[in-house]
Amino acid sequence: MHNLNYKYNLHRLSLILSIVTCGAMLLTTNMLVWAILRYIAGICASGGFIIASGLILKWLVNHHHRAELGIHFAGAGVSIVITSILVEVMLTMSASWQQQWLALAVLAAVAAIPAWLWMPHPAIKGTATHVAVDNPPSKAFHQF
């Protein structure tokens, strides 16, 4: 996928699907349906994170900033810590599995707000018809 606008929109779609599938997990007791929802949620979360990393790195390079993603990756670590604390609190409160998934879906929605709002759009301002294009490695790179 070479079009950065598509990647930007796919990132947003992955945020929405992560929240929806996480919330939908509390609505079913069918193990197959639950496993499919969990799989989709995981794909969206990891795929969205990878896409976001690429978009942020591209933005940093295009705006002549150092290509450092430390704060971006620190956010992933902080979210793991917060999620772990939330799960421990819910276990202490003897929350049901449905309450736990609801709390995790709410946390996902809250975390998605800055991910949605702070992601810079890849299009160049002032050119409404401009299509931002990525330049991935050549086919020769894939031979290694």
N, CA, C and O atoms as a GROMACS GRO file, in nm:
protein
  576
    1MET      N    1   0.086  -0.117   0.000
    1MET     CA    2   0.000   0.000   0.000
    1MET      C    3   0.091   0.124   0.000
    1MET      O    4   0.158   0.152   0.099
    2HIS      N    5   0.092   0.195  -0.109
    2HIS     CA    6   0.181   0.309  -0.123
    2HIS      C    7   0.116   0.442  -0.086
    2HIS      O    8   0.186   0.539  -0.060
    3ASN      N    9  -0.015   0.447  -0.082
    3ASN     CA   10  -0.085   0.572  -0.056
    3ASN      C   11  -0.094   0.596   0.094
    3ASN      O   12  -0.158   0.519   0.166
    4LEU      N   13  -0.029   0.702   0.142
    4LEU     CA   14  -0.028   0.732   0.286
    4LEU      C   15  -0.167   0.769   0.338
    4LEU      O   16  -0.196   0.747   0.455
    5ASN      N   17  -0.251   0.824   0.252
    5ASN     CA   18  -0.388   0.855   0.295
    5ASN      C   19  -0.465   0.727   0.328
    5ASN      O   20  -0.543   0.724   0.423
    6TYR      N   21  -0.442   0.621   0.250
    6TYR     CA   22  -0.506   0.493   0.279
    6TYR      C   23  -0.456   0.438   0.413
    6TYR      O   24  -0.534   0.386   0.492
    7LYS      N   25  -0.326   0.451   0.436
    7LYS     CA   26  -0.270   0.405   0.563
    7LYS      C   27  -0.328   0.484   0.680
    7LYS      O   28  -0.359   0.428   0.785
    8TYR      N   29  -0.343   0.614   0.660
    8TYR     CA   30  -0.401   0.700   0.764
    8TYR      C   31  -0.544   0.656   0.795
    8TYR      O   32  -0.581   0.645   0.912
    9ASN      N   33  -0.622   0.631   0.692
    9ASN     CA   34  -0.761   0.587   0.712
    9ASN      C   35  -0.768   0.446   0.769
    9ASN      O   36  -0.856   0.416   0.849
   10LEU      N   37  -0.676   0.360   0.730
   10LEU     CA   38  -0.671   0.225   0.786
   10LEU      C   39  -0.636   0.230   0.934
   10LEU      O   40  -0.687   0.150   1.013
   11HIS      N   41  -0.550   0.322   0.972
   11HIS     CA   42  -0.517   0.340   1.114
   11HIS      C   43  -0.642   0.377   1.193
   11HIS      O   44  -0.668   0.323   1.300
   12ARG      N   45  -0.720   0.470   1.140
   12ARG     CA   46  -0.844   0.511   1.207
   12ARG      C   47  -0.945   0.396   1.213
   12ARG      O   48  -1.012   0.377   1.315
   13LEU      N   49  -0.956   0.322   1.104
   13LEU     CA   50  -1.047   0.207   1.104
   13LEU      C   51  -1.003   0.104   1.208
   13LEU      O   52  -1.087   0.044   1.275
   14SER      N   53  -0.874   0.083   1.220
   14SER     CA   54  -0.825  -0.015   1.318
   14SER      C   55  -0.856   0.030   1.460
   14SER      O   56  -0.884  -0.054   1.546
   15LEU      N   57  -0.852   0.159   1.487
   15LEU     CA   58  -0.890   0.210   1.619
   15LEU      C   59  -1.037   0.179   1.648
   15LEU      O   60  -1.071   0.130   1.756
   16ILE      N   61  -1.121   0.207   1.553
   16ILE     CA   62  -1.265   0.182   1.571
   16ILE      C   63  -1.293   0.033   1.589
   16ILE      O   64  -1.366  -0.006   1.680
   17LEU      N   65  -1.235  -0.050   1.503
   17LEU     CA   66  -1.259  -0.194   1.511
   17LEU      C   67  -1.203  -0.254   1.640
   17LEU      O   68  -1.260  -0.349   1.694
   18SER      N   69  -1.093  -0.201   1.689
   18SER     CA   70  -1.038  -0.250   1.817
   18SER      C   71  -1.138  -0.228   1.930
   18SER      O   72  -1.159  -0.317   2.012
   19ILE      N   73  -1.198  -0.111   1.933
   19ILE     CA   74  -1.295  -0.079   2.038
   19ILE      C   75  -1.422  -0.163   2.022
   19ILE      O   76  -1.471  -0.221   2.118
   20VAL      N   77  -1.473  -0.168   1.900
   20VAL     CA   78  -1.598  -0.241   1.875
   20VAL      C   79  -1.581  -0.390   1.906
   20VAL      O   80  -1.666  -0.448   1.973
   21THR      N   81  -1.474  -0.452   1.858
   21THR     CA   82  -1.457  -0.596   1.883
   21THR      C   83  -1.429  -0.624   2.030
   21THR      O   84  -1.473  -0.726   2.081
   22CYS      N   85  -1.358  -0.536   2.097
   22CYS     CA   86  -1.334  -0.554   2.241
   22CYS      C   87  -1.466  -0.546   2.316
   22CYS      O   88  -1.491  -0.626   2.406
   23GLY      N   89  -1.550  -0.450   2.282
   23GLY     CA   90  -1.680  -0.437   2.346
   23GLY      C   91  -1.773  -0.552   2.311
   23GLY      O   92  -1.854  -0.594   2.394
   24ALA      N   93  -1.763  -0.603   2.189
   24ALA     CA   94  -1.850  -0.712   2.146
   24ALA      C   95  -1.818  -0.842   2.219
   24ALA      O   96  -1.903  -0.931   2.228
   25MET      N   97  -1.696  -0.856   2.270
   25MET     CA   98  -1.658  -0.979   2.339
   25MET      C   99  -1.740  -1.002   2.465
   25MET      O  100  -1.756  -1.117   2.508
   26LEU      N  101  -1.792  -0.897   2.524
   26LEU     CA  102  -1.872  -0.915   2.645
   26LEU      C  103  -2.016  -0.956   2.614
   26LEU      O  104  -2.092  -0.986   2.706
   27LEU      N  105  -2.053  -0.957   2.488
   27LEU     CA  106  -2.190  -0.988   2.449
   27LEU      C  107  -2.213  -1.134   2.412
   27LEU      O  108  -2.327  -1.174   2.388
   28THR      N  109  -2.108  -1.215   2.408
   28THR     CA  110  -2.125  -1.353   2.364
   28THR      C  111  -2.062  -1.451   2.461
   28THR      O  112  -1.962  -1.422   2.526
   29THR      N  113  -2.123  -1.568   2.470
   29THR     CA  114  -2.064  -1.679   2.544
   29THR      C  115  -2.022  -1.790   2.449
   29THR      O  116  -1.971  -1.894   2.492
   30ASN      N  117  -2.043  -1.768   2.319
   30ASN     CA  118  -2.002  -1.864   2.217
   30ASN      C  119  -1.850  -1.851   2.200
   30ASN      O  120  -1.799  -1.746   2.160
   31MET      N  121  -1.779  -1.959   2.231
   31MET     CA  122  -1.633  -1.953   2.230
   31MET      C  123  -1.576  -1.925   2.092
   31MET      O  124  -1.477  -1.853   2.080
   32LEU      N  125  -1.639  -1.979   1.987
   32LEU     CA  126  -1.589  -1.954   1.852
   32LEU      C  127  -1.606  -1.807   1.814
   32LEU      O  128  -1.514  -1.746   1.759
   33VAL      N  129  -1.723  -1.751   1.841
   33VAL     CA  130  -1.748  -1.609   1.812
   33VAL      C  131  -1.652  -1.522   1.892
   33VAL      O  132  -1.595  -1.426   1.840
   34TRP      N  133  -1.634  -1.557   2.019
   34TRP     CA  134  -1.545  -1.479   2.106
   34TRP      C  135  -1.402  -1.486   2.053
   34TRP      O  136  -1.333  -1.384   2.049
   35ALA      N  137  -1.357  -1.604   2.013
   35ALA     CA  138  -1.220  -1.619   1.961
   35ALA      C  139  -1.200  -1.538   1.833
   35ALA      O  140  -1.095  -1.477   1.813
   36ILE      N  141  -1.300  -1.538   1.746
   36ILE     CA  142  -1.291  -1.459   1.622
   36ILE      C  143  -1.284  -1.310   1.654
   36ILE      O  144  -1.204  -1.237   1.596
   37LEU      N  145  -1.368  -1.265   1.747
   37LEU     CA  146  -1.365  -1.124   1.788
   37LEU      C  147  -1.230  -1.088   1.848
   37LEU      O  148  -1.175  -0.982   1.820
   38ARG      N  149  -1.177  -1.176   1.931
   38ARG     CA  150  -1.048  -1.150   1.995
   38ARG      C  151  -0.937  -1.145   1.892
   38ARG      O  152  -0.846  -1.062   1.901
   39TYR      N  153  -0.944  -1.234   1.793
   39TYR     CA  154  -0.846  -1.235   1.685
   39TYR      C  155  -0.850  -1.104   1.606
   39TYR      O  156  -0.746  -1.043   1.579
   40ILE      N  157  -0.970  -1.061   1.570
   40ILE     CA  158  -0.986  -0.936   1.495
   40ILE      C  159  -0.936  -0.818   1.578
   40ILE      O  160  -0.868  -0.729   1.526
   41ALA      N  161  -0.969  -0.816   1.707
   41ALA     CA  162  -0.923  -0.709   1.795
   41ALA      C  163  -0.770  -0.705   1.801
   41ALA      O  164  -0.709  -0.598   1.798
   42GLY      N  165  -0.710  -0.821   1.810
   42GLY     CA  166  -0.563  -0.827   1.815
   42GLY      C  167  -0.498  -0.782   1.686
   42GLY      O  168  -0.398  -0.710   1.688
   43ILE      N  169  -0.554  -0.824   1.574
   43ILE     CA  170  -0.502  -0.782   1.443
   43ILE      C  171  -0.513  -0.630   1.430
   43ILE      O  172  -0.419  -0.564   1.386
   44CYS      N  173  -0.629  -0.576   1.469
   44CYS     CA  174  -0.650  -0.431   1.457
   44CYS      C  175  -0.555  -0.354   1.549
   44CYS      O  176  -0.499  -0.252   1.509
   45ALA      N  177  -0.537  -0.402   1.669
   45ALA     CA  178  -0.450  -0.333   1.764
   45ALA      C  179  -0.304  -0.336   1.718
   45ALA      O  180  -0.238  -0.232   1.715
   46SER      N  181  -0.256  -0.453   1.681
   46SER     CA  182  -0.116  -0.462   1.638
   46SER      C  183  -0.094  -0.396   1.502
   46SER      O  184   0.004  -0.325   1.482
   47GLY      N  185  -0.186  -0.420   1.409
   47GLY     CA  186  -0.174  -0.357   1.278
   47GLY      C  187  -0.183  -0.206   1.285
   47GLY      O  188  -0.108  -0.134   1.219
   48GLY      N  189  -0.276  -0.158   1.368
   48GLY     CA  190  -0.289  -0.013   1.387
   48GLY      C  191  -0.163   0.048   1.446
   48GLY      O  192  -0.124   0.158   1.408
   49PHE      N  193  -0.100  -0.024   1.539
   49PHE     CA  194   0.022   0.026   1.601
   49PHE      C  195   0.136   0.031   1.499
   49PHE      O  196   0.213   0.127   1.496
   50ILE      N  197   0.145  -0.070   1.416
   50ILE     CA  198   0.250  -0.073   1.313
   50ILE      C  199   0.228   0.039   1.211
   50ILE      O  200   0.322   0.108   1.173
   51ILE      N  201   0.104   0.055   1.168
   51ILE     CA  202   0.073   0.162   1.072
   51ILE      C  203   0.102   0.298   1.135
   51ILE      O  204   0.161   0.385   1.070
   52ALA      N  205   0.060   0.316   1.261
   52ALA     CA  206   0.086   0.444   1.329
   52ALA      C  207   0.235   0.472   1.339
   52ALA      O  208   0.278   0.586   1.320
   53SER      N  209   0.313   0.370   1.369
   53SER     CA  210   0.459   0.388   1.378
   53SER      C  211   0.516   0.437   1.246
   53SER      O  212   0.597   0.529   1.243
   54GLY      N  213   0.472   0.377   1.137
   54GLY     CA  214   0.520   0.419   1.006
   54GLY      C  215   0.477   0.560   0.970
   54GLY      O  216   0.556   0.638   0.916
   55LEU      N  217   0.351   0.592   0.999
   55LEU     CA  218   0.301   0.727   0.968
   55LEU      C  219   0.374   0.833   1.049
   55LEU      O  220   0.408   0.940   0.997
   56ILE      N  221   0.397   0.806   1.176
   56ILE     CA  222   0.467   0.903   1.260
   56ILE      C  223   0.612   0.919   1.215
   56ILE      O  224   0.662   1.031   1.206
   57LEU      N  225   0.678   0.808   1.186
   57LEU     CA  226   0.816   0.815   1.138
   57LEU      C  227   0.824   0.895   1.008
   57LEU      O  228   0.912   0.979   0.992
   58LYS      N  229   0.732   0.868   0.917
   58LYS     CA  230   0.729   0.942   0.790
   58LYS      C  231   0.708   1.092   0.814
   58LYS      O  232   0.772   1.175   0.750
   59TRP      N  233   0.616   1.125   0.907
   59TRP     CA  234   0.590   1.265   0.938
   59TRP      C  235   0.714   1.332   0.996
   59TRP      O  236   0.749   1.444   0.959
   60LEU      N  237   0.781   1.263   1.088
   60LEU     CA  238   0.903   1.320   1.148
   60LEU      C  239   1.010   1.348   1.043
   60LEU      O  240   1.070   1.455   1.042
   61VAL      N  241   1.032   1.253   0.955
   61VAL     CA  242   1.133   1.269   0.850
   61VAL      C  243   1.094   1.381   0.755
   61VAL      O  244   1.177   1.464   0.719
   62ASN      N  245   0.966   1.384   0.713
   62ASN     CA  246   0.921   1.487   0.618
   62ASN      C  247   0.925   1.627   0.677
   62ASN      O  248   0.933   1.725   0.603
   63HIS      N  249   0.920   1.639   0.809
   63HIS     CA  250   0.923   1.770   0.874
   63HIS      C  251   1.058   1.799   0.938
   63HIS      O  252   1.069   1.884   1.026
   64HIS      N  253   1.160   1.725   0.893
   64HIS     CA  254   1.299   1.748   0.932
   64HIS      C  255   1.321   1.739   1.083
   64HIS      O  256   1.399   1.814   1.141
   65HIS      N  257   1.251   1.644   1.145
   65HIS     CA  258   1.274   1.615   1.286
   65HIS      C  259   1.356   1.487   1.294
   65HIS      O  260   1.365   1.411   1.198
   66ARG      N  261   1.415   1.465   1.409
   66ARG     CA  262   1.488   1.340   1.428
   66ARG      C  263   1.390   1.224   1.424
   66ARG      O  264   1.279   1.232   1.477
   67ALA      N  265   1.432   1.117   1.361
   67ALA     CA  266   1.345   1.000   1.345
   67ALA      C  267   1.348   0.914   1.471
   67ALA      O  268   1.395   0.800   1.470
   68GLU      N  269   1.296   0.970   1.579
   68GLU     CA  270   1.293   0.900   1.707
   68GLU      C  271   1.148   0.870   1.745
   68GLU      O  272   1.064   0.960   1.745
   69LEU      N  273   1.122   0.747   1.777
   69LEU     CA  274   0.987   0.706   1.813
   69LEU      C  275   0.978   0.663   1.960
   69LEU      O  276   0.887   0.589   1.997
   70GLY      N  277   1.070   0.709   2.042
   70GLY     CA  278   1.073   0.668   2.183
   70GLY      C  279   0.944   0.696   2.257
   70GLY      O  280   0.893   0.610   2.328
   71ILE      N  281   0.890   0.815   2.241
   71ILE     CA  282   0.765   0.850   2.311
   71ILE      C  283   0.651   0.764   2.258
   71ILE      O  284   0.566   0.719   2.334
   72HIS      N  285   0.650   0.742   2.128
   72HIS     CA  286   0.546   0.658   2.067
   72HIS      C  287   0.549   0.517   2.126
   72HIS      O  288   0.445   0.464   2.166
   73PHE      N  289   0.667   0.456   2.132
   73PHE     CA  290   0.677   0.321   2.184
   73PHE      C  291   0.660   0.318   2.336
   73PHE      O  292   0.614   0.218   2.390
   74ALA      N  293   0.696   0.425   2.403
   74ALA     CA  294   0.672   0.432   2.548
   74ALA      C  295   0.522   0.428   2.577
   74ALA      O  296   0.479   0.375   2.679
   75GLY      N  297   0.443   0.484   2.486
   75GLY     CA  298   0.298   0.479   2.503
   75GLY      C  299   0.246   0.337   2.505
   75GLY      O  300   0.153   0.306   2.579
   76ALA      N  301   0.306   0.248   2.426
   76ALA     CA  302   0.266   0.107   2.427
   76ALA      C  303   0.300   0.044   2.562
   76ALA      O  304   0.220  -0.032   2.617
   77GLY      N  305   0.416   0.076   2.614
   77GLY     CA  306   0.454   0.022   2.744
   77GLY      C  307   0.366   0.074   2.856
   77GLY      O  308   0.326  -0.002   2.945
   78VAL      N  309   0.336   0.202   2.852
   78VAL     CA  310   0.247   0.261   2.954
   78VAL      C  311   0.108   0.198   2.947
   78VAL      O  312   0.046   0.174   3.050
   79SER      N  313   0.060   0.172   2.826
   79SER     CA  314  -0.072   0.111   2.813
   79SER      C  315  -0.074  -0.031   2.869
   79SER      O  316  -0.175  -0.074   2.925
   80ILE      N  317   0.034  -0.104   2.856
   80ILE     CA  318   0.044  -0.238   2.914
   80ILE      C  319   0.038  -0.229   3.066
   80ILE      O  320  -0.030  -0.309   3.131
   81VAL      N  321   0.109  -0.134   3.122
   81VAL     CA  322   0.108  -0.116   3.268
   81VAL      C  323  -0.031  -0.077   3.317
   81VAL      O  324  -0.080  -0.132   3.415
   82ILE      N  325  -0.094   0.018   3.249
   82ILE     CA  326  -0.228   0.063   3.290
   82ILE      C  327  -0.329  -0.051   3.278
   82ILE      O  328  -0.413  -0.069   3.367
   83THR      N  329  -0.322  -0.127   3.170
   83THR     CA  330  -0.413  -0.240   3.152
   83THR      C  331  -0.392  -0.344   3.262
   83THR      O  332  -0.489  -0.398   3.316
   84SER      N  333  -0.268  -0.372   3.296
   84SER     CA  334  -0.238  -0.468   3.403
   84SER      C  335  -0.294  -0.421   3.537
   84SER      O  336  -0.351  -0.501   3.611
   85ILE      N  337  -0.277  -0.294   3.567
   85ILE     CA  338  -0.331  -0.239   3.691
   85ILE      C  339  -0.484  -0.248   3.691
   85ILE      O  340  -0.544  -0.285   3.792
   86LEU      N  341  -0.546  -0.214   3.579
   86LEU     CA  342  -0.692  -0.222   3.568
   86LEU      C  343  -0.742  -0.364   3.592
   86LEU      O  344  -0.839  -0.385   3.664
   87VAL      N  345  -0.675  -0.462   3.532
   87VAL     CA  346  -0.715  -0.601   3.550
   87VAL      C  347  -0.698  -0.642   3.697
   87VAL      O  348  -0.786  -0.708   3.752
   88GLU      N  349  -0.589  -0.604   3.760
   88GLU     CA  350  -0.568  -0.637   3.901
   88GLU      C  351  -0.676  -0.575   3.990
   88GLU      O  352  -0.726  -0.640   4.082
   89VAL      N  353  -0.711  -0.450   3.963
   89VAL     CA  354  -0.817  -0.383   4.040
   89VAL      C  355  -0.949  -0.456   4.021
   89VAL      O  356  -1.023  -0.477   4.117
   90MET      N  357  -0.979  -0.494   3.897
   90MET     CA  358  -1.106  -0.563   3.871
   90MET      C  359  -1.108  -0.700   3.938
   90MET      O  360  -1.213  -0.743   3.986
   91LEU      N  361  -0.995  -0.770   3.942
   91LEU     CA  362  -0.989  -0.899   4.010
   91LEU      C  363  -1.010  -0.882   4.159
   91LEU      O  364  -1.077  -0.963   4.223
   92THR      N  365  -0.952  -0.777   4.216
   92THR     CA  366  -0.970  -0.747   4.358
   92THR      C  367  -1.117  -0.718   4.388
   92THR      O  368  -1.167  -0.753   4.495
   93MET      N  369  -1.185  -0.654   4.294
   93MET     CA  370  -1.326  -0.620   4.312
   93MET      C  371  -1.418  -0.736   4.275
   93MET      O  372  -1.541  -0.723   4.282
   94SER      N  373  -1.361  -0.848   4.234
   94SER     CA  374  -1.438  -0.965   4.189
   94SER      C  375  -1.532  -0.931   4.074
   94SER      O  376  -1.648  -0.975   4.072
   95ALA      N  377  -1.483  -0.853   3.980
   95ALA     CA  378  -1.563  -0.816   3.863
   95ALA      C  379  -1.584  -0.939   3.775
   95ALA      O  380  -1.494  -1.023   3.763
   96SER      N  381  -1.702  -0.949   3.715
   96SER     CA  382  -1.730  -1.060   3.624
   96SER      C  383  -1.648  -1.041   3.497
   96SER      O  384  -1.593  -0.934   3.472
   97TRP      N  385  -1.642  -1.147   3.417
   97TRP     CA  386  -1.566  -1.136   3.294
   97TRP      C  387  -1.629  -1.034   3.200
   97TRP      O  388  -1.557  -0.970   3.124
   98GLN      N  389  -1.762  -1.019   3.204
   98GLN     CA  390  -1.828  -0.918   3.120
   98GLN      C  391  -1.790  -0.777   3.166
   98GLN      O  392  -1.766  -0.688   3.083
   99GLN      N  393  -1.786  -0.757   3.296
   99GLN     CA  394  -1.747  -0.626   3.349
   99GLN      C  395  -1.601  -0.595   3.313
   99GLN      O  396  -1.566  -0.480   3.285
  100GLN      N  397  -1.518  -0.697   3.315
  100GLN     CA  398  -1.377  -0.676   3.280
  100GLN      C  399  -1.362  -0.635   3.134
  100GLN      O  400  -1.286  -0.543   3.103
  101TRP      N  401  -1.434  -0.703   3.044
  101TRP     CA  402  -1.425  -0.667   2.903
  101TRP      C  403  -1.486  -0.530   2.876
  101TRP      O  404  -1.438  -0.456   2.790
  102LEU      N  405  -1.590  -0.496   2.949
  102LEU     CA  406  -1.649  -0.362   2.934
  102LEU      C  407  -1.548  -0.257   2.977
  102LEU      O  408  -1.530  -0.156   2.908
  103ALA      N  409  -1.482  -0.279   3.089
  103ALA     CA  410  -1.381  -0.183   3.136
  103ALA      C  411  -1.266  -0.172   3.037
  103ALA      O  412  -1.215  -0.062   3.013
  104LEU      N  413  -1.225  -0.284   2.980
  104LEU     CA  414  -1.116  -0.281   2.881
  104LEU      C  415  -1.160  -0.211   2.753
  104LEU      O  416  -1.079  -0.142   2.690
  105ALA      N  417  -1.286  -0.228   2.713
  105ALA     CA  418  -1.337  -0.158   2.595
  105ALA      C  419  -1.342  -0.007   2.620
  105ALA      O  420  -1.310   0.072   2.531
  106VAL      N  421  -1.383   0.032   2.740
  106VAL     CA  422  -1.385   0.175   2.775
  106VAL      C  423  -1.243   0.230   2.775
  106VAL      O  424  -1.219   0.340   2.724
  107LEU      N  425  -1.149   0.155   2.832
  107LEU     CA  426  -1.009   0.198   2.830
  107LEU      C  427  -0.958   0.211   2.687
  107LEU      O  428  -0.886   0.306   2.656
  108ALA      N  429  -0.995   0.118   2.600
  108ALA     CA  430  -0.955   0.126   2.459
  108ALA      C  431  -1.012   0.251   2.394
  108ALA      O  432  -0.943   0.318   2.316
  109ALA      N  433  -1.137   0.284   2.426
  109ALA     CA  434  -1.199   0.404   2.368
  109ALA      C  435  -1.128   0.531   2.418
  109ALA      O  436  -1.106   0.624   2.340
  110VAL      N  437  -1.094   0.533   2.544
  110VAL     CA  438  -1.024   0.650   2.600
  110VAL      C  439  -0.886   0.664   2.537
  110VAL      O  440  -0.844   0.774   2.501
  111ALA      N  441  -0.815   0.552   2.525
  111ALA     CA  442  -0.680   0.555   2.465
  111ALA      C  443  -0.685   0.589   2.316
  111ALA      O  444  -0.588   0.643   2.262
  112ALA      N  445  -0.795   0.558   2.251
  112ALA     CA  446  -0.807   0.586   2.107
  112ALA      C  447  -0.822   0.736   2.079
  112ALA      O  448  -0.791   0.782   1.969
  113ILE      N  449  -0.869   0.811   2.177
  113ILE     CA  450  -0.891   0.955   2.155
  113ILE      C  451  -0.761   1.026   2.118
  113ILE      O  452  -0.757   1.091   2.014
  114PRO      N  453  -0.654   1.017   2.199
  114PRO     CA  454  -0.531   1.083   2.154
  114PRO      C  455  -0.471   1.019   2.030
  114PRO      O  456  -0.411   1.087   1.948
  115ALA      N  457  -0.486   0.886   2.016
  115ALA     CA  458  -0.434   0.820   1.896
  115ALA      C  459  -0.503   0.873   1.771
  115ALA      O  460  -0.441   0.884   1.665
  116TRP      N  461  -0.630   0.906   1.782
  116TRP     CA  462  -0.708   0.960   1.672
  116TRP      C  463  -0.672   1.107   1.646
  116TRP      O  464  -0.646   1.147   1.533
  117LEU      N  465  -0.670   1.184   1.753
  117LEU     CA  466  -0.653   1.328   1.740
  117LEU      C  467  -0.509   1.372   1.711
  117LEU      O  468  -0.488   1.470   1.640
  118TRP      N  469  -0.412   1.300   1.764
  118TRP     CA  470  -0.273   1.343   1.751
  118TRP      C  471  -0.202   1.287   1.628
  118TRP      O  472  -0.089   1.326   1.600
  119MET      N  473  -0.267   1.197   1.556
  119MET     CA  474  -0.204   1.142   1.437
  119MET      C  475  -0.206   1.247   1.327
  119MET      O  476  -0.314   1.285   1.280
  120PRO      N  477  -0.089   1.295   1.285
  120PRO     CA  478  -0.088   1.397   1.179
  120PRO      C  479  -0.130   1.336   1.045
  120PRO      O  480  -0.089   1.226   1.010
  121HIS      N  481  -0.211   1.411   0.973
  121HIS     CA  482  -0.252   1.364   0.840
  121HIS      C  483  -0.134   1.376   0.746
  121HIS      O  484  -0.063   1.477   0.748
  122PRO      N  485  -0.111   1.275   0.663
  122PRO     CA  486   0.008   1.276   0.577
  122PRO      C  487   0.002   1.372   0.459
  122PRO      O  488   0.105   1.401   0.399
  123ALA      N  489  -0.118   1.423   0.424
  123ALA     CA  490  -0.128   1.512   0.308
  123ALA      C  491  -0.058   1.644   0.337
  123ALA      O  492  -0.056   1.692   0.451
  124ILE      N  493  -0.002   1.702   0.233
  124ILE     CA  494   0.064   1.832   0.246
  124ILE      C  495  -0.042   1.940   0.244
  124ILE      O  496  -0.128   1.942   0.156
  125LYS      N  497  -0.036   2.030   0.340
  125LYS     CA  498  -0.136   2.136   0.348
  125LYS      C  499  -0.124   2.230   0.228
  125LYS      O  500  -0.015   2.259   0.179
  126GLY      N  501  -0.240   2.275   0.183
  126GLY     CA  502  -0.244   2.370   0.074
  126GLY      C  503  -0.260   2.304  -0.063
  126GLY      O  504  -0.280   2.372  -0.163
  127THR      N  505  -0.252   2.172  -0.067
  127THR     CA  506  -0.271   2.103  -0.194
  127THR      C  507  -0.380   1.998  -0.175
  127THR      O  508  -0.352   1.884  -0.140
  128ALA      N  509  -0.501   2.038  -0.198
  128ALA     CA  510  -0.616   1.951  -0.174
  128ALA      C  511  -0.613   1.826  -0.263
  128ALA      O  512  -0.668   1.722  -0.225
  129THR      N  513  -0.552   1.836  -0.378
  129THR     CA  514  -0.550   1.721  -0.468
  129THR      C  515  -0.425   1.636  -0.451
  129THR      O  516  -0.410   1.533  -0.518
  130HIS      N  517  -0.336   1.676  -0.364
  130HIS     CA  518  -0.212   1.601  -0.343
  130HIS      C  519  -0.242   1.465  -0.280
  130HIS      O  520  -0.317   1.456  -0.183
  131VAL      N  521  -0.183   1.360  -0.336
  131VAL     CA  522  -0.194   1.227  -0.278
  131VAL      C  523  -0.057   1.191  -0.222
  131VAL      O  524   0.040   1.176  -0.296
  132ALA      N  525  -0.050   1.179  -0.091
  132ALA     CA  526   0.077   1.145  -0.028
  132ALA      C  527   0.112   1.001  -0.062
  132ALA      O  528   0.031   0.910  -0.043
  133VAL      N  529   0.234   0.981  -0.111
  133VAL     CA  530   0.277   0.849  -0.155
  133VAL      C  531   0.396   0.805  -0.072
  133VAL      O  532   0.488   0.883  -0.047
  134ASP      N  533   0.393   0.681  -0.030
  134ASP     CA  534   0.504   0.623   0.044
  134ASP      C  535   0.604   0.567  -0.056
  134ASP      O  536   0.569   0.539  -0.170
  135ASN      N  537   0.727   0.552  -0.014
  135ASN     CA  538   0.829   0.494  -0.101
  135ASN      C  539   0.896   0.377  -0.027
  135ASN      O  540   1.004   0.393   0.031
  136PRO      N  541   0.831   0.259  -0.030
  136PRO     CA  542   0.888   0.143   0.036
  136PRO      C  543   1.015   0.096  -0.034
  136PRO      O  544   1.044   0.141  -0.145
  137PRO      N  545   1.090   0.004   0.028
  137PRO     CA  546   1.212  -0.046  -0.035
  137PRO      C  547   1.183  -0.112  -0.169
  137PRO      O  548   1.072  -0.157  -0.196
  138SER      N  549   1.286  -0.115  -0.253
  138SER     CA  550   1.271  -0.176  -0.385
  138SER      C  551   1.254  -0.327  -0.372
  138SER      O  552   1.274  -0.384  -0.265
  139LYS      N  553   1.219  -0.390  -0.483
  139LYS     CA  554   1.201  -0.536  -0.484
  139LYS      C  555   1.333  -0.607  -0.453
  139LYS      O  556   1.332  -0.718  -0.401
  140ALA      N  557   1.446  -0.546  -0.485
  140ALA     CA  558   1.576  -0.605  -0.455
  140ALA      C  559   1.594  -0.622  -0.304
  140ALA      O  560   1.662  -0.715  -0.260
  141PHE      N  561   1.536  -0.533  -0.225
  141PHE     CA  562   1.546  -0.542  -0.080
  141PHE      C  563   1.479  -0.668  -0.028
  141PHE      O  564   1.526  -0.727   0.070
  142HIS      N  565   1.371  -0.710  -0.090
  142HIS     CA  566   1.295  -0.825  -0.046
  142HIS      C  567   1.365  -0.957  -0.075
  142HIS      O  568   1.322  -1.061  -0.024
  143GLN      N  569   1.471  -0.957  -0.154
  143GLN     CA  570   1.542  -1.079  -0.186
  143GLN      C  571   1.627  -1.126  -0.069
  143GLN      O  572   1.664  -1.244  -0.065
  144PHE      N  573   1.658  -1.041   0.024
  144PHE     CA  574   1.748  -1.077   0.134
  144PHE      C  575   1.674  -1.140   0.246
  144PHE      O  576   1.735  -1.176   0.347
   0.00000   0.00000   0.00000
